Amino acid sequence: MRVKRLPDSGVSYPSPLLENPVYDKVHEYFVEEGDAVVVNTVINERDLVCREGETALVPKMFERAGPRDRVVFDADQVHAAIVSCGGVCPGINTIIKEITRALERQYHVKRISGVPKGYRGIYGEAPWMKLSYDDLAESHRLGGTLLGTSRGGFDLDRIVNNINKQGVNQLYIIGGDGTVRGAQAIADEVERRGMRVAVSHIPKTIDNDLVVIDKSFGFDTAVEEAQRAIYAANVEVKSFPNAVGIVKLMGRSSGFIAMNATLSSGCVDCCLIPESPFDLDKLLEFIREKISTQNHCLVVVAEGAGQDYVGEFVKLRDASGNRLLGDIGLFLSTKVKEYFEDVIQQEVTVKYIDPTYMVRAIPANASDNLYCTLLSHAAVHGVNAGFTAFMTGPVNGKQCYIPLSEVVGKRNAVDTRTKAYARLISSTGQPSF
């Protein structure tokens, strides 16, 4: 899949990395035109056989990310802007720091701006921040985003007008599935107006629900922190008689955090995710059986699960247009207590833990910090090579440039027909609800 490029101005420059002594001895540092990464690495050999009258299988590929030996921007003429949108997530500050470092130290860009408070900050009255690597050197140790963020506030005309007014010609947008729609709209509009602006999207969604890429940054940290909450709940339920622990984790439409935290913790009796509806009566009976056999039960539930029971009461939407969710954790806690006390007339202790903001607000762990560095540098390499309207991310472990059109309007979700979900069910021993 080819990524869009800025219109050919007829002028290009040798990459500054050619003169950087750090890379003198790096073998095959630059990516060649035509280098690509295959999406599906597992195929059947019969699909490779080209019979008479048939067309040989052409696998889907994305352009490989990395530095090119020529760039399309004069560093002295670059004004790069970085904006973070949507909810906070471990690793955003690492992304901001590393984009700044790559621009400043690898491409000699001198004018780098941080846009405050999300999309609305592009045209708002708050001044933009002047960014330099020296000022950001320790920022990866902090949670949240040093630029601030917000939901909504997307006004295409005002955004593009101010991009033009500020002389921005490189725009780095950090965000999730809602943000990527905005990035695509901005890329299309600057192209329509004939503006020479490269737009790059860096995928940020703690739920891991963006398609194509192997995973999104912050996910590993989220699973690790969620596991701590599960361990705490496990201690609680094992310390009291007839105890039920309910841990609600993030996962509006995709249950990856709940599933992976359950698998990694090894002490969960039941995991509920949005992709697999459950019957409340069967769930309550399962909990009763666990109490009778082991004196406790630990349930992990993704926030988007069971909305058939609680979602109908919530009609509001947030500023990004997402429907607000009913509190499935509180609902289950209430129903478990009512079931034991009113139906089977047995005393029960219910422990409800919601670590959402603790998970979102912490700094990235070592794995995510490294991942954020690779994402950021790949984005900067792509933009300076003239790519635009693309998202950077790993496909089968290799950084790629992915057209935004491949991502917009699509969502990654747990496939309950795969081995991964089978491992989950095998781990917990839960039945089909």
N, C-alpha and C positions, 0 to 999 in steps of 0.2 A: 504494500500500500504506500503510494507516494505521498509525501507531505508537501503542502504548498510552499512555494518560495517567494520571496519578495521579487517584484519586477526587476529584470536585469537592467542595471544602470550603465552597463558597459565598463564599469570600474570595479576592480577588486584589489585586494592587498595581500601580501604574504602574511601568513599567520604570525602574530608576535611570539608564538610558542617556538617558532623556528630558531629564534635568537635566544631562547631561554636555556641557560646551561644546565638547568635541572633535568631537561629532557634529552640531552645530547646522547645518552647511552641507552635510552629507552627503545627497545626493538619494536618496529612497526607501530609507532605511537599514533600516527594519523589514520583516520578511517578513510578508505577509498570509496569513490563513487560506485554504487552498485552493491556495496556490502549490506546484507540484510539478515534478519533473524527469522527463522521459520516458527510459526505459531504452534502447529500441531507436530510434536516430535515423535509421537507414537502412531504409526500407520501400519496397515497390513500390506505385506509384500505383493499381494495380488493386485493392489491398486496401482502399483508401479509398472505393471505389464501393459504395454500399449498394443492392443490388438488391431487388426485391420479395420480401418474406418473409425477408430476411436481416437480421442485426444488424450495424450498423456496427462497424468495428474500434475497440476501446477499448485504446489502448496502455497497457502497464504503466508505472506511475509511482511515484516515492517522494516523500515530503514534503520540501520544500526546507528546508535548514538555515539557521539565522540567528536573530537576536534578534526576539522578539515585543514588542509595546508594553505587554503586561501580563505579570506574573510571578506565580507561585503561592507563593513563599517570602518570608517576612519575613527579611531578611538577618541580623537579630539572633538569630534562632532556628535558623540553619543550622549544622550540623556536617558539613562535607564531608570525605570520606576518599578518598585516592588509593592504589591498589595496583598494582604491576607483577608480572606472572607469566610463567613460562616462560623461554626463553633470552634473552640480551642481544641488543641490536640497536641500530644507530646511530639516535639520535633520542629515546630514552626520556627522557633528562633534559630535553630540550626540551619534551616533552609535559608532564612534571611541572611544569616552570617555568611554562609558558604556561597550564595549567589554574589554577595558583595565581594568576597575574597576572590572568586574566580574573575569577576569583572575587573577588579582593581589590580590584582597581581599577575593575572595571566593575559588579560587583554588591555591593560593600561587605561581603562576607563576612569575618568576623573569625576564625572557627574553622576552620582547614584542617589536616588531619592526614595524614601520610605513613605508610602501613602497611609495616613491614619484612618482607622475605623472602616475598613472594607470599601466596597464600591462607592458608597456615598462620600467617602473621603476624597475621591478623585476630583469631584466638583465642589466639595464643601469648602467652608471658610477656614477650617483648621490648616495651619501651615504644614507643608510637607517636611519631613525630616531629612537632613543631609546625612547620608550613611558613609561610614568608612570602616574598614576591617578592624583597625586598632580599637575603635570604640565598641566593637561588637565581639571582641575576642573571647569574652567569658559568657556571652549571652546564651550559649547552648546549655548552660547549667540551670537556666530558669525555665519554668513552665509558662504556658500561655503564649502570647505574642507581644513583643515589644512595640509593634506598630498599632496594637489594638485591632479590633474586628467588629463586625456587625452582620446582621442578616438583612436581606432586602436592600432597599435604597438604590436599585439598579435603574438608572435613567440613561438610556443609550446616547441620546443626543448630547446631553450635558457632559457625559463621560468623554465622548469622543471630541467634543468641542474643547474641553480643557486639556486633553492629551495634546491636541494640536497647539493650543495656546502655550502650554508649558514646553513645547518642543520635544516631547517624549518620542523616541523612536525605537525603544526596547521596553516592552511591558511584560513583567513576570507576575502571574496571577496564581496565588496559592488558595486552593479551595476544593470542594467536593462536587457532587453531581449537579447541584444548583448553580454553583459558581462556574462550572465548565460551560453551561448554557450561555452565561453572560460572556465568557471568553470567546466563544464561537461568534456571538453577535457582534462583539467589538472587532474581531478579526475581519468579519464580513463587511462591517461598516467602514473601517479604515481603508479596506481594499476598494470599496465602492467610491469613496471620496478621493481615491488616488493618493492616499497618504502612505509614506514609506515607513510603516511601523510594524515591527515583528512582535507577535503575540505568542507567549509560551504559557502553558498551564502546568503547574506542579500539583499532582494529585494528592489531596488531603481529605481523607475520610476515615475516621477512627473505626467505623463499622466495616471497612474493607469491602465496600459495595460498589466500587468503580470497576467496570469491565476491562477486559484485555490483560491488564498488568497482573503480575504474580501476587502482589499485595500492595497496600498503601502504607505510607510511613505512619508511625505511631501505633500501628496495630500490635506489633510485638510487645511494646511497652504496656499497652492496654491489657493484653492477655496476662502479662506478668503481674500487673497490679490487681487485676480481677482475681487471679489465683490467690493472692493474699487475703482478699475478702472471703473467698470460699474456705480457705483454711481457718479463718477466724470463726466463720459460721459453723464449721465442723467441730471445732473445740466447744462452742456453745452447746450444740445439740447433744454432744456426747457427755456433757456435764450435768444435764438435767434429765429427769425421767419423762418419757412420752413427749419428746421435744421434736419440733419440726422447724427446720431452718429454711428460709426463702431468701435467696440472693438475686436481686434484679440487676441485670447488666445491660449495657448499651446494645442496640441492635434494633433500629426502627423497622427495617424491612428485611434485614439480613442477620442471621444468627451466628456469624463467624466467631465473634468474641465469646459468646456463651458456649459454643461448641468446643472451641480450642481451650478455653479455660477449664471446662469440664474434663476434657481428655488429659490435660496436663496435671490437674490436681489429683485425679484418681480416687476421689472420695465422695463423688456426687451420685445420688440415687436416681435422679430424674432431671433431664435437661429439656426445656421447652423453648422452641424457636419459632419465629413467624412463619417459616416455610412448612411447618408441620402442625396443622390444627389439632387441638386436643378436645376430648369430651370431659367436662368438669366432673361428672359423676364417676367416670372411670378413674380419673386422676385421684379423687378423694379416696376411692376404694384402694387404690395402689398405695397411697400414703398410710392408710389404716393397716394394710398388710405389713408394711415395713415397720411400723410402730410395734406391731404384735410380735414380729420375729427378731428385731434388733434394737427395739426401744427408742429409735430415732429415725428421722428421714431428712435428707438434705436435697432441696430442690433449687436448681438454677433456672431462671427464666429471663429471656431477652425481652426488652421493654416493648417490642412490637408484637409479641406473642399474645394470643387470646383476646385480641381486640374485638372479636365478635361478642365477647361478654361485656366489655367496658367501653369500647370505642364509640358505640352508638350514642352515648351520653355526651360526647365531646364533638362540638360542631366548629370550634374555633380553629384558625390556622395561624402559624407564625408568620413573621415578616418575609420569609422565603417562600411562603405558599404551602409549606408542609402542614398536614393536618396534625393538630396536637393529639397526643396519645392519652388514653385513659391509663390510670396507674394499675397495671396488672399485678404488681407485687403486693400492693395494699389490698387489692381485691382478693387475691388468693389467701393472704393472711387472714382476712375476715372470714372467708368461706371455710377454711380449714378449722378455725376456732368454732364457728357455728356448727359444723358437721360433727365434730367430736363432742361438743358439750350438749347440743340439742338433739342430735340424731342418735348417736351411739352412747351418749351420756358417759363420756370418759374425759377425765381432765387431761389437758394438753398444754404444753408451753410452746408458743410460736415466737421465733426470733426472725425479724425481718431486717435485712441489711441492703441498703441502696448506696453503693460506693461511686455512683456516676461521676460526681464532680471531683472526687479524689483521683479517679482514673484519668479524667480528661486533663487535669490541671498540672500533672507532674512533669518534670523534665524527661526527655527521651533517654532510654537506656543505651548502652554501648552499641548494640546491634542497630537500633534505629538512628543513632547519631551517624554511624558509618553510612547507612542507607541514604540518609538525608544529604550527606556530602556528595554521594554519587549522583543522586537525582539533580541536585543544584548545579553541579559542574556540567552534567550532560545538557541541561537546559541552556546554560550560557554558551556552550560550544555550538549548540544548534542555532540559537538566535544569531550569533556572530557569523555563522556560515550562511545565513540568509533564510533559514527555515522559519515558517510562521504558521499560526493556527494549528499548533501541535501540542500534545501532552508527552512528557517524558516518563518512562517507567520501565521496569524489567519485564521481559517476556522470556520465559524459560531461563531466567538467570542472567540475561544479556540486556543492557540498557538499550532502549529503542525510542524512535520518534514515531508517535502514533497520531494520525490525523484526528482532530477534534470530532469530525463527523462520525468516526468510528465509536465514539464514546457518548455523545450527547443523546439523552433520552433513554439510555440503557442502564440496567442495574445488575450488579453481580449478586447472586444469592446462593445459598447452600442448596445443592442438588441432592435431594433425599434418596436418589437412586444410586449414589456413588459409594465407593469404598469408605470415603471419609465419614459419611453419615452412618454407615454400617459399623464403623469402629466406635462411634459415639454410643450407639444402641448396645453394642457388645460390652462397652465399658461400664455403662450404668445398669444394664440388665432390665431396663424399663420395657414394658410392652408397647404395642401400638395403641395409642389413645384415640 
